[in-house]
């Protein structure tokens, strides 16, 4: 991976959903693709996710959810990032979403939604192509 | 080892002719090569082109195969199997409010379902009332929200609880939900002695795979053992644990891992019951199991046949059970949710049919067949009816229920059954060496074995080594179904208000006394006098909510959170 430093990603599971197969597989895929990966396990609140993302100085948050509770947690996470002045942390999502929800999630600033069947390679490639390291924050935080 | 199935002379001739066949096969594949570099099951177990009597030559018929209803039960747990009584058609159902789910139960019963199975929403599964800030956005989404005994009453309204058996998929709060079920049934005039059903109550596989986590392993086991002890004494027709491989498999394990880790969880529960002072034959007969039926047809049948034999042998040899009922592995099966695809969802009907058929040929006692839309959400009425009809067609039209264990004697099936047993026993030995399942979980051993298998499978899919129609072969776009179940976000507020009103009305003194007694029992050493169940039944009658009981558990026993390894 070029672009100065390794991209840092937080893989997070918001809400009470325990279906973590996808999250753990994608965390490994990002690690194998040369990312620095933080995975905080199941059952994270939006507050915990945003605070971890800031503390760990990540470039991107990958949210994995299969429960349908994204209607609450995704907007809440976007709101908290804004309140924390951390909108430059990109957010992507993966899991199960009704088709009609996908444009709504993009409208609130989720950069991409990956659905069942998405290839690991395509996901990591997408992130490499579309996400830059957060330079300003990286300078102040390091 | 007893008498071999084949004579020496027969074996000799077989070897000669096998060699001739193999030479021919090799010659033929020079011209027309094999389609794949390697043929393997969905679990990546390598499969030979041909199986012959030689693959089972060292096995003793009586020791290994035998007769249905007789030790080691390879061929089934009853002597009659489906010729007398079909498996219980038990569709996992739970959506929205308790009224919504009750309506679904009636719909399923009216269409021929023969047992109930309850899906709870995530807050209920994790021990939170709908009012908890942690429950925001979750109410009724993946199951039904149950906060109080009143919810339980609405859930089972107008259902005769002595005539139907009810399965409840609930784990850390299982004791509380079971207490609500018993208390409600008694309020409705039924006797606890006549109640039949199952609580999943398998805390160990939560740490390993399903991740509805609440308490650390040791107190979790204490509560499980309390329910086993209470059931043994008070609710004799209840299956107090459904020792579950399903979730282990869905998390990405192989068939052998599912078999081995689940059976080892079973070993652990038996050990705990014995430690509590129960005689193995007094409770082992009420332990039940739950398998996944994945897409690899023969592997699943072999797994289920092997599971009965492994368990029977363990119960007889390791635990010295005398009662044959203690040796019976009775199990529920669900077809594999993880085998379904969002692409071309109607194809899921074919997958589920195949998996349901494997479960039947594997000798299941009850079955949930997934709906084609479960890849997106909890099922719509239209989809769940197709899934239920799938079982009914298999049962009544195809003739597969005419004969018991029809695949017995197949060289391949018997060899694969042996292989499953052998490889599962390897894992069991390894887990013994690690000091048992709790120690293994602390070392992240089963969790990482499963994560490795899940990642390996995903890489095989991406490399085109494992094919999924509509995904990596004949790939197709996602298409929305014409029937889609939506759970209304506004039920959350309604449920919160309802529970708040309920709490307002309760007798505060009676509630306080009941919770004090529950706390006293939790703090005391595990024994019958401190069994939580009688105190819980009084507490939920006195108006305690699920979360209030769970908060007490969390306070006394501590909290376990996911270590987040990958």
Interface residues (C-beta under 8 A of the other chain):
Chain A: X11 X15 X16 X17 X18 X19 X20 X21 X23 X24 X25 X27 X28 X29 X31 X37 X39 X40 X41 X42 X43 X45 X67 X68 X69 X70 X71 X72 X73 X76 X96 X98 X99 X115 X116 X117 X119 X120 X121
Chain B: X122 X123 X125 X126 X128 X133 X134 X135 X136 X137 X138 X141 X142 X206 X210 X211 X212 X213 X250 X251 X252 X338 X341 X342 X343 X375 X376 X377 X451 X454 X455 X458 X459 X462 X470 X471 X475 X478 X480 X484 X486 X487 X489 X561 X562 X563 X564 X565 X566
